[in-house]
Amino acid sequence: MKKLISQEDIKKAFKDKKSTIIIDDDTIITPSARDAAREYKIQFKKESEHICSHKESMCNGEDKEVDIDVIYRIVKEVLEET
């Protein structure tokens, strides 16, 4: 299913002090959302890139916070494969 990211989503991410929004191949980002992301210095990362970089930082002991969205997506992928 397609996911739409709007300018309001970017404002909420900024308010929540997020610097990255995870996207996948089915994500649609509105032009105003791209502009807002640039303004608020919020990056878009593909889900697979985020998981890889997240694993690396965990291995280095840099990241102590659990990202529930990443866990959900990993579990979902594993369940879909079986």
GIPEJO-V862088 format. One record per residue. RES is the residue in one letter. SS is DSSP state (hx for helix, st for strand, lp for the rest). Layout:
res:RES ss:SS
res:RES ss:SS
//
This chain:
res:M ss:lp
res:K ss:lp
res:K ss:st
res:L ss:st
res:I ss:st
res:S ss:lp
res:Q ss:hx
res:E ss:hx
res:D ss:hx
res:I ss:hx
res:K ss:hx
res:K ss:hx
res:A ss:hx
res:F ss:hx
res:K ss:hx
res:D ss:lp
res:K ss:lp
res:K ss:lp
res:S ss:lp
res:T ss:st
res:I ss:st
res:I ss:st
res:I ss:st
res:D ss:lp
res:D ss:lp
res:D ss:lp
res:T ss:st
res:I ss:st
res:I ss:st
res:T ss:lp
res:P ss:hx
res:S ss:hx
res:A ss:hx
res:R ss:hx
res:D ss:hx
res:A ss:hx
res:A ss:hx
res:R ss:hx
res:E ss:hx
res:Y ss:hx
res:K ss:lp
res:I ss:lp
res:Q ss:st
res:F ss:st
res:K ss:st
res:K ss:st
res:E ss:hx
res:S ss:hx
res:E ss:hx
res:H ss:hx
res:I ss:hx
res:C ss:hx
res:S ss:hx
res:H ss:hx
res:K ss:hx
res:E ss:hx
res:S ss:hx
res:M ss:hx
res:C ss:hx
res:N ss:lp
res:G ss:lp
res:E ss:lp
res:D ss:lp
res:K ss:lp
res:E ss:lp
res:V ss:lp
res:D ss:lp
res:I ss:hx
res:D ss:hx
res:V ss:hx
res:I ss:hx
res:Y ss:hx
res:R ss:hx
res:I ss:hx
res:V ss:hx
res:K ss:hx
res:E ss:hx
res:V ss:hx
res:L ss:hx
res:E ss:hx
res:E ss:hx
res:T ss:lp
//
